[in-house]
Amino acid sequence: MNSAAIEVSGLAKKFGDKVVLDGIDFDVPAGSVFSLLGPNGAGKTTTVNILTTLMNADAGTVRVAGHDIAAETKAVRAAIGVTGQFAAVDELLTGRENLQLMADLKRLGSGEAKRVVSGLLERFDLVESAGKQASTYSGGMRRKLDLAMTLVGNPSIIFLDEPTTGLDPRSRRTMWTIVRELVADGVTIFLTTQYLDEADQLADRVAVLHQGRLVASGTPDDLKRQVPGSHVRLRFADVAALDEAARVLTDAQRDDDGLALRVPSDGGTKSLRALLDRLDEHSVSAEEFSVHMPDLDDVFLALTGSNTTEVDAK
Ligand SMILES: Nc1ncnc2c1ncn2[C@@H]1O[C@H](COP(=O)(O)OP(=O)(O)OP(=O)(O)O)[C@@H](O)[C@H]1O
């Protein structure tokens, strides 16, 4: 499917005098992962709340699963699942009861509900703890249960608002695997995260929200190419080869200890080919050739002036 699962145009929202969203536009193709990044207070949760019909926008149009969020609220709600920062899990109920409750809310018949609940407990590796109260679950188990509850109605679009905040690396990886499986099944994921590596791992497209506007959007690699710092590192066999290469590549920085040159490059195939051709013309050969791209942290720093999304945390 190539259609847009989410279409946002001119979306604006302010609280009192504070402009949180100042007219933002983006599309999310069906079956892809879109990640919205931004410092604390940038308006990520506000965006999720509007897109999931929990909050009204001041201006703009939003279509989710082809339905206008203002005029066709019910149809939007039927198509989406939301896993929030504050989990919907009821601590006093067991894992199975929590899922059963969702199945009841979604009005599944008793036979289907039983099948769906057992299937989800198995898929999320919660069978053994299914009969235990959710209050006894670890953070990772609770997040898994929360996501499992979101999946009860088979939503085609899932909003994950900081799904792995506070999880240990292993639980984060489990969540990532689940997200990838969902996408493989054709589900569209709208993800907000504080972890840039998470966006890097999961997102097909990333957008950075800053001071009410989207200051950048594209694939993680597109964004990395936009910031300075990408370079090619060439390592040579001896000082003579290093000297010769340095004469050819006058814009390169020398690393005498490492017998290496650092050549600024956007990392694209065209410039890499040009670089190799230049070396070839002068019969210089390198022992090692590696391309270094900035990571999303560098992108974030360049675009918003803070080096991680957590910088402004109170
Ligand atoms: N209901 C509200 N009334 C007034 N101000 C609000 C309300 N909800 C959010 N805000 C303000 O709007 C701004 C954006 O908040 P939002 O929660 O959307 O940011 P965020 O990017 O999700 O931040 P975080 O990463 O901390 O979750 C903040 O300055 C917040 O204080």
The ligand as an SDF file (V2000), in Angstrom:
LIG
                    3D

 31 33  0  0  0  0  0  0  0  0999 V2000
   -3.4540   21.0990   28.4530 N   0  0  0  0  0  0  0  0  0  0  0  0
   -2.4680   21.9880   28.4170 C   0  0  0  0  0  0  0  0  0  0  0  0
   -2.6360   23.2460   28.8720 N   0  0  0  0  0  0  0  0  0  0  0  0
   -1.6460   24.1490   28.8260 C   0  0  0  0  0  0  0  0  0  0  0  0
   -0.4170   23.8900   28.3130 N   0  0  0  0  0  0  0  0  0  0  0  0
   -0.1850   22.6690   27.8510 C   0  0  0  0  0  0  0  0  0  0  0  0
   -1.1840   21.6350   27.8750 C   0  0  0  0  0  0  0  0  0  0  0  0
   -0.6570   20.5160   27.3240 N   0  0  0  0  0  0  0  0  0  0  0  0
    0.6110   20.8260   26.9850 C   0  0  0  0  0  0  0  0  0  0  0  0
    0.9000   22.1030   27.2960 N   0  0  0  0  0  0  0  0  0  0  0  0
    2.1800   22.7990   27.0260 C   0  0  0  0  0  0  0  0  0  0  0  0
    2.4480   22.6510   25.6420 O   0  0  0  0  0  0  0  0  0  0  0  0
    3.8290   22.4080   25.4130 C   0  0  0  0  0  0  0  0  0  0  0  0
    3.9940   21.0990   24.6510 C   0  0  0  0  0  0  0  0  0  0  0  0
    3.7140   20.0130   25.5040 O   0  0  0  0  0  0  0  0  0  0  0  0
    3.8170   18.4950   25.0230 P   0  0  0  0  0  0  0  0  0  0  0  0
    3.4780   17.6500   26.1810 O   0  0  0  0  0  0  0  0  0  0  0  0
    3.0480   18.3240   23.7750 O   0  0  0  0  0  0  0  0  0  0  0  0
    5.3740   18.3920   24.6910 O   0  0  0  0  0  0  0  0  0  0  0  0
    6.2400   17.0990   24.3860 P   0  0  0  0  0  0  0  0  0  0  0  0
    7.0620   17.4230   23.1790 O   0  0  0  0  0  0  0  0  0  0  0  0
    5.3940   15.8980   24.3210 O   0  0  0  0  0  0  0  0  0  0  0  0
    7.1710   17.0300   25.6580 O   0  0  0  0  0  0  0  0  0  0  0  0
    7.7600   15.7450   26.4680 P   0  0  0  0  0  0  0  0  0  0  0  0
    8.9240   15.2710   25.6840 O   0  0  0  0  0  0  0  0  0  0  0  0
    8.1650   16.3850   27.7590 O   0  0  0  0  0  0  0  0  0  0  0  0
    6.6820   14.7430   26.6370 O   0  0  0  0  0  0  0  0  0  0  0  0
    4.4890   22.4210   26.7760 C   0  0  0  0  0  0  0  0  0  0  0  0
    5.0210   23.7090   26.9930 O   0  0  0  0  0  0  0  0  0  0  0  0
    3.3500   22.1470   27.7380 C   0  0  0  0  0  0  0  0  0  0  0  0
    3.5980   22.7640   28.9700 O   0  0  0  0  0  0  0  0  0  0  0  0
  1  2  1  0
  2  3  1  0
  2  7  2  0
  3  4  2  0
  4  5  1  0
  5  6  2  0
  6  7  1  0
  6 10  1  0
  7  8  1  0
  8  9  2  0
  9 10  1  0
 10 11  1  0
 11 12  1  0
 11 30  1  0
 12 13  1  0
 13 14  1  0
 13 28  1  0
 14 15  1  0
 15 16  1  0
 16 17  2  0
 16 18  1  0
 16 19  1  0
 19 20  1  0
 20 21  2  0
 20 22  1  0
 20 23  1  0
 23 24  1  0
 24 25  2  0
 24 26  1  0
 24 27  1  0
 28 29  1  0
 28 30  1  0
 30 31  1  0
M  END
$$$$
